[in-house]
Amino acid sequence: MPKLDVVPSVAVVILNWNGRSMLEKFMPSIVRSAYPNLSLVVGDNASTDSSISFLKEHYPQVKLIVNEENYGFAGGYNRVLSQIEADYFVLLNSDVEVPENWIMPVIQLMESDPMIAAAQPKIKAQAYPLYFEYAGAAGGFIDLYGYPFCRGRIFDTVEKDSGQYDQDCDIFWASGAAFFIKSPKWKEVGGLDADLFAHMEEIDLCWRLKNLGYRIVCCTAAEVLHVGGGTLNAINPYKTYLNFRNNLIIMQKNLPKMEAYWRIFWRMWLDLAAMFHFLFQGKPKFFMAISKGHQHFIGQLFRTAKKRGLQQVAFKKMTGVYRGSMVWTYFIKKIRKFSGLN
């Protein structure tokens, strides 16, 4: 990768909510980040633990912006980033461990093309660093019915990283765990959708960017280690509710109108199968979480319709879209690895 003549300014911004233990564990690696034009910021979502006093005592060099209440991932970042000036924003989860040189390779790749709006590094599991991490792996993709998956992680199957995806590539969405974006592009699309609160908001943001013709990429020359599930873990029904509700909302927002109708129709039938799968497993709370997600999606149809942009691109024409059903491919055809997809 060629060296940059001018080094753009980068603000690494960590959104915190009652995460002192994560800050204690991972801030040491973050402050060692080697980048010549870097600022570090922690945005706090009205924590009630001792996060703020800890940062003031141990990391006075880190800028602290405190929100007056917990606005969630989306609303919290919107408020914090509105107070920051930089060429690039990096949205970094508080439960991410970074090596010293994790920023420059991504910035160099993004600077190589003005149409690259957002990117992510390779994301691996902090507890099992030989394996990819669920929330991002080697780049986010999506199927024709809105189910997201990754290069290196399909549903609950996470692959070992043996270099099989060590090629930079265009993806559909970049993970919110370590999300790089050019600040003018962030402002152009209005940042994250605060109504989503948490989960899927980075996919929605990337989808809006792609509808405008921008590229999203994964830079495999950089990698970070992510714990995952720090705020809402995988066995939390509320996370299930947010995922299923928000997935439908972002489909309505971003698909061409006629395409949205029939894709959402089939998606809701697939969700119904998931509901009964949870019920037969003796997990009624998850059954109810999906049902509640559907009810709230339908209740917000008119509100969501007002958020549709002026331009939507046919799904099949976009890079990062698997032109089939991942549910069918994974559960019926038993293809569990990204490399096995056609």
C-alpha positions as a printed NumPy array, in Angstrom:
array([[  0.   ,   0.   ,   0.   ],
       [  1.517,   3.385,  -1.012],
       [  2.355,   5.901,   1.697],
       [  0.077,   8.895,   2.135],
       [  1.359,  12.331,   1.112],
       [ -1.021,  13.933,   3.594],
       [ -2.074,  12.002,   6.684],
       [ -5.818,  12.512,   7.3  ],
       [ -6.995,  13.195,  10.829],
       [ -8.652,  10.239,  12.565],
       [-10.856,  10.269,  15.659],
       [-11.254,   6.889,  17.356],
       [-14.482,   7.126,  19.314],
       [-15.53 ,   4.596,  21.936],
       [-19.128,   4.654,  23.144],
       [-19.362,   3.52 ,  26.753],
       [-22.235,   2.547,  28.997],
       [-21.359,   1.077,  32.396],
       [-18.286,  -0.511,  30.861],
       [-15.537,   0.309,  33.333],
       [-14.284,  -3.303,  33.322],
       [-13.913,  -3.195,  29.523],
       [-12.185,   0.179,  29.648],
       [ -9.745,  -1.093,  32.26 ],
       [ -8.932,  -4.099,  30.124],
       [ -8.714,  -2.576,  26.643],
       [ -7.85 ,   1.115,  26.939],
       [ -4.115,   0.288,  27.388],
       [ -3.956,  -1.172,  23.875],
       [ -6.034,   1.647,  22.385],
       [ -3.835,   4.443,  23.747],
       [ -0.804,   2.679,  22.23 ],
       [ -2.287,   2.996,  18.73 ],
       [  0.355,   4.283,  16.325],
       [ -1.074,   6.878,  13.953],
       [  0.453,  10.339,  13.48 ],
       [ -2.795,  12.367,  13.332],
       [ -4.983,  10.687,  15.936],
       [ -7.404,  11.786,  18.63 ],
       [ -9.041,   9.447,  21.139],
       [-12.533,  10.093,  22.438],
       [-14.847,   8.272,  24.824],
       [-18.526,   9.106,  24.533],
       [-20.407,   8.08 ,  27.649],
       [-24.1  ,   7.157,  27.527],
       [-24.953,   8.3  ,  31.079],
       [-23.105,   5.483,  32.85 ],
       [-24.013,   4.843,  36.477],
       [-20.805,   2.968,  37.296],
       [-17.396,   4.569,  37.868],
       [-16.414,   4.712,  34.18 ],
       [-16.092,   8.487,  34.057],
       [-13.997,   8.848,  37.209],
       [-11.776,   5.982,  36.031],
       [-11.094,   7.691,  32.696],
       [-10.424,  11.063,  34.283],
       [ -7.938,   9.535,  36.699],
       [ -6.096,   7.129,  34.429],
       [ -6.555,   8.533,  30.894],
       [ -6.687,  12.324,  31.101],
       [ -5.356,  12.499,  27.506],
       [ -8.587,  10.94 ,  26.223],
       [-11.35 ,  13.429,  25.416],
       [-14.566,  12.672,  27.304],
       [-18.03 ,  13.586,  25.995],
       [-20.927,  12.724,  28.311],
       [-24.487,  12.268,  27.078],
       [-27.225,  13.203,  29.525],
       [-28.974,   9.834,  29.068],
       [-28.509,   6.462,  27.405],
       [-29.371,   7.042,  23.76 ],
       [-28.294,   3.572,  22.655],
       [-25.566,   2.799,  20.152],
       [-27.082,   4.8  ,  17.304],
       [-28.336,   7.873,  19.131],
       [-25.319,   7.941,  21.412],
       [-22.844,   7.989,  18.549],
       [-24.859,  10.587,  16.634],
       [-24.693,  12.985,  19.567],
       [-21.021,  12.379,  20.284],
       [-19.793,  12.581,  16.68 ],
       [-21.687,  15.85 ,  16.131],
       [-19.158,  17.369,  18.56 ],
       [-16.015,  16.017,  16.862],
       [-14.064,  17.297,  13.85 ],
       [-11.886,  14.803,  11.939],
       [-11.446,  13.501,   8.398],
       [-12.273,   9.973,   9.553],
       [-14.387,   8.636,  12.376],
       [-13.633,   5.19 ,  13.801],
       [-16.478,   3.778,  15.869],
       [-14.762,   1.314,  18.191],
       [-16.488,  -0.909,  20.723],
       [-15.151,  -0.73 ,  24.272],
       [-14.53 ,  -4.501,  24.241],
       [-11.983,  -4.433,  21.408],
       [ -8.248,  -5.047,  21.768],
       [ -6.12 ,  -3.466,  19.066],
       [ -2.502,  -3.912,  17.921],
       [ -0.295,  -0.862,  17.525],
       [ -0.617,  -0.506,  13.738],
       [ -4.307,  -1.183,  13.113],
       [ -5.365,   2.211,  11.741],
       [ -2.954,   3.116,   8.941],
       [ -3.644,   0.132,   6.61 ],
       [ -7.375,   0.875,   6.638],
       [ -6.883,   4.604,   6.003],
       [ -4.457,   3.89 ,   3.154],
       [ -6.994,   1.601,   1.503],
       [ -9.821,   4.09 ,   1.931],
       [ -7.705,   6.948,   0.59 ],
       [ -7.029,   4.934,  -2.592],
       [-10.572,   5.53 ,  -3.901],
       [-12.841,   8.524,  -3.197],
       [-15.859,   6.219,  -3.602],
       [-14.867,   4.097,  -0.587],
       [-17.023,   5.515,   2.212],
       [-16.643,   2.957,   5.01 ],
       [-14.467,   0.002,   5.966],
       [-13.566,  -2.459,   8.663],
       [-10.438,  -4.422,   9.606],
       [-10.475,  -8.177,  10.036],
       [-12.187,  -8.951,  13.343],
       [-11.2  , -11.984,  15.381],
       [-12.322, -13.38 ,  18.726],
       [-10.478, -11.954,  21.725],
       [-10.896, -15.168,  23.716],
       [-10.015, -17.41 ,  20.739],
       [ -7.695, -15.334,  18.529],
       [ -7.246, -18.082,  15.95 ],
       [-10.936, -17.753,  15.078],
       [-13.02 , -15.05 ,  13.488],
       [-15.437, -13.133,  15.686],
       [-19.188, -13.287,  15.171],
       [-19.8  ,  -9.552,  14.685],
       [-17.79 ,  -8.8  ,  11.574],
       [-15.209, -11.521,  10.837],
       [-13.697, -10.654,   7.417],
       [-16.544,  -8.458,   6.234],
       [-20.325,  -8.356,   6.285],
       [-22.635,  -9.753,   3.593],
       [-26.404, -10.178,   3.292],
       [-28.791, -12.536,   1.489],
       [-31.827, -11.705,  -0.656],
       [-34.14 , -11.888,   2.361],
       [-32.136,  -9.573,   4.566],
       [-30.247, -12.118,   6.691],
       [-26.752, -10.795,   7.452],
       [-23.683, -13.012,   7.655],
       [-19.929, -12.632,   7.299],
       [-16.934, -13.849,   5.412],
       [-15.875, -16.318,   8.102],
       [-19.182, -16.555,  10.025],
       [-22.548, -17.841,   8.821],
       [-25.291, -17.846,  11.453],
       [-23.656, -19.495,  14.492],
       [-20.82 , -21.223,  12.615],
       [-17.548, -19.316,  13.091],
       [-14.532, -20.335,  11.025],
       [-10.897, -20.594,  12.035],
       [ -8.751, -17.965,  10.334],
       [ -6.143, -19.76 ,   8.25 ],
       [ -5.653, -16.891,   5.811],
       [ -8.446, -18.077,   3.527],
       [ -9.984, -14.581,   3.377],
       [ -6.811, -12.469,   3.392],
       [ -7.874, -10.478,   0.354],
       [ -9.324,  -6.999,   0.559],
       [-12.775,  -6.988,  -0.966],
       [-15.993,  -5.056,  -1.34 ],
       [-18.554,  -6.06 ,   1.265],
       [-22.152,  -5.113,   2.005],
       [-21.694,  -3.885,   5.57 ],
       [-18.83 ,  -3.092,   7.904],
       [-19.043,  -4.138,  11.536],
       [-19.943,  -1.572,  14.171],
       [-17.297,  -3.134,  16.417],
       [-14.554,  -1.347,  14.444],
       [-16.239,   0.872,  11.884],
       [-14.202,   3.327,   9.784],
       [-16.066,   6.037,   7.873],
       [-15.11 ,   9.236,   6.088],
       [-16.726,  11.997,   8.111],
       [-18.224,  13.817,   5.068],
       [-20.015,  10.577,   4.11 ],
       [-21.295,  10.187,   7.683],
       [-22.743,  13.682,   7.48 ],
       [-24.084,  13.178,   3.956],
       [-26.356,  10.305,   5.029],
       [-27.156,  11.713,   8.461],
       [-25.265,   9.219,  10.595],
       [-27.026,   6.305,  12.267],
       [-30.784,   5.849,  12.599],
       [-31.375,   6.51 ,  16.309],
       [-34.79 ,   4.793,  16.209],
       [-33.011,   1.462,  15.772],
       [-31.403,   2.   ,  19.219],
       [-28.972,  -0.921,  18.834],
       [-28.273,  -3.746,  16.338],
       [-28.395,  -3.523,  12.535],
       [-27.746,   0.233,  12.558],
       [-24.365,  -0.165,  10.847],
       [-25.977,  -2.337,   8.159],
       [-28.61 ,   0.339,   7.596],
       [-25.916,   3.021,   7.345],
       [-23.889,   0.983,   4.863],
       [-27.008,   0.21 ,   2.83 ],
       [-27.825,   3.919,   2.56 ],
       [-24.263,   4.598,   1.434],
       [-24.446,   1.832,  -1.164],
       [-27.733,   3.197,  -2.491],
       [-25.768,   6.375,  -3.263],
       [-23.099,   4.409,  -5.125],
       [-20.39 ,   4.311,  -2.46 ],
       [-18.181,   1.314,  -1.693],
       [-17.782,  -0.532,   1.623],
       [-14.61 ,  -2.594,   2.016],
       [-12.771,  -4.947,   4.351],
       [ -9.071,  -4.297,   4.888],
       [ -7.431,  -7.577,   5.877],
       [ -3.996,  -6.026,   6.441],
       [ -5.381,  -4.8  ,   9.771],
       [ -7.065,  -6.884,  12.435],
       [ -8.521,  -6.39 ,  15.895],
       [ -9.751,  -8.709,  18.65 ],
       [-13.358,  -8.364,  19.81 ],
       [-15.027,  -9.845,  22.895],
       [-18.595,  -9.406,  21.604],
       [-21.942,  -9.38 ,  23.382],
       [-20.681,  -6.939,  25.992],
       [-23.894,  -4.914,  26.238],
       [-26.55 ,  -7.399,  25.134],
       [-25.359, -10.998,  24.981],
       [-26.58 , -13.584,  22.505],
       [-28.978, -15.244,  24.953],
       [-30.883, -12.038,  25.658],
       [-34.441, -12.031,  24.192],
       [-34.286,  -8.235,  23.876],
       [-31.36 ,  -8.629,  21.459],
       [-33.463, -11.086,  19.443],
       [-36.325,  -8.569,  19.396],
       [-34.052,  -5.762,  18.189],
       [-32.422,  -7.905,  15.502],
       [-35.688,  -9.132,  13.978],
       [-37.485,  -5.775,  14.253],
       [-34.585,  -3.744,  12.913],
       [-33.879,  -6.153,  10.07 ],
       [-37.385,  -5.61 ,   8.698],
       [-37.161,  -1.843,   9.208],
       [-33.928,  -1.502,   7.246],
       [-35.353,  -3.619,   4.417],
       [-38.347,  -1.293,   4.157],
       [-36.094,   1.77 ,   4.265],
       [-33.561,   0.705,   1.675],
       [-35.078,  -1.673,  -0.881],
       [-36.827,  -0.368,  -4.019],
       [-40.535,  -0.075,  -3.139],
       [-41.981,  -3.023,  -5.063],
       [-39.018,  -5.212,  -4.228],
       [-39.456,  -4.366,  -0.541],
       [-43.049,  -5.627,  -0.487],
       [-42.381,  -9.148,  -1.629],
       [-38.976,  -9.612,   0.024],
       [-40.385,  -8.553,   3.408],
       [-43.405, -10.824,   2.867],
       [-41.179, -13.881,   2.408],
       [-38.825, -12.764,   5.151],
       [-41.664, -12.687,   7.672],
       [-42.586, -16.272,   6.785],
       [-38.985, -17.311,   7.357],
       [-39.087, -15.501,  10.709],
       [-42.246, -17.448,  11.557],
       [-40.279, -20.675,  11.112],
       [-37.63 , -19.298,  13.485],
       [-40.331, -18.47 ,  16.026],
       [-41.61 , -22.03 ,  16.137],
       [-38.075, -23.352,  16.205],
       [-37.549, -21.418,  19.452],
       [-40.904, -22.613,  20.79 ],
       [-40.073, -26.277,  20.15 ],
       [-36.717, -25.711,  21.881],
       [-38.572, -24.596,  25.001],
       [-37.645, -20.924,  24.574],
       [-40.988, -19.073,  24.661],
       [-39.328, -15.729,  25.464],
       [-37.539, -15.809,  22.118],
       [-40.775, -16.79 ,  20.355],
       [-42.409, -13.726,  21.902],
       [-39.399, -11.527,  21.102],
       [-39.739, -12.192,  17.353],
       [-43.518, -11.756,  17.532],
       [-43.083,  -8.442,  19.319],
       [-40.489,  -7.387,  16.728],
       [-42.982,  -8.063,  13.92 ],
       [-45.774,  -6.191,  15.712],
       [-43.615,  -3.137,  16.276],
       [-42.34 ,  -3.215,  12.681],
       [-45.923,  -3.2  ,  11.377],
       [-46.877,  -0.452,  13.825],
       [-44.057,   1.722,  12.452],
       [-44.713,   1.15 ,   8.733],
       [-45.77 ,   4.716,   7.956],
       [-43.034,   6.246,  10.096],
       [-40.388,   4.079,   8.413],
       [-41.769,   4.907,   4.95 ],
       [-40.957,   8.585,   5.574],
       [-37.285,   7.675,   6.064],
       [-36.829,   6.198,   2.62 ],
       [-34.135,   7.959,   0.63 ],
       [-34.568,   9.38 ,  -2.832],
       [-32.642,   6.499,  -4.403],
       [-32.786,   2.728,  -3.916],
       [-30.746,   0.287,  -5.974],
       [-32.018,  -3.166,  -6.954],
       [-30.704,  -5.618,  -4.372],
       [-29.207,  -8.118,  -6.808],
       [-27.052,  -5.442,  -8.417],
       [-25.196,  -4.635,  -5.206],
       [-21.84 ,  -6.063,  -4.202],
       [-21.909,  -8.069,  -0.993],
       [-25.328,  -9.601,  -1.665],
       [-25.659, -13.385,  -1.739],
       [-28.116, -14.082,  -4.527],
       [-30.065, -16.761,  -2.725],
       [-31.484, -17.726,   0.661],
       [-28.906, -18.22 ,   3.395],
       [-31.517, -20.072,   5.449],
       [-31.903, -22.66 ,   2.653],
       [-28.154, -22.812,   1.978],
       [-27.204, -23.263,   5.642],
       [-29.973, -25.426,   7.055],
       [-31.009, -27.485,   4.016],
       [-27.894, -27.65 ,   1.827],
       [-25.67 , -27.74 ,   4.963],
       [-23.129, -25.272,   3.591],
       [-21.526, -23.777,   6.69 ],
       [-18.501, -21.904,   5.295],
       [-18.389, -18.724,   3.246],
       [-15.916, -20.335,   0.841],
       [-18.59 , -22.904,  -0.045],
       [-21.001, -20.313,  -1.414],
       [-21.478, -19.982,  -5.145]])
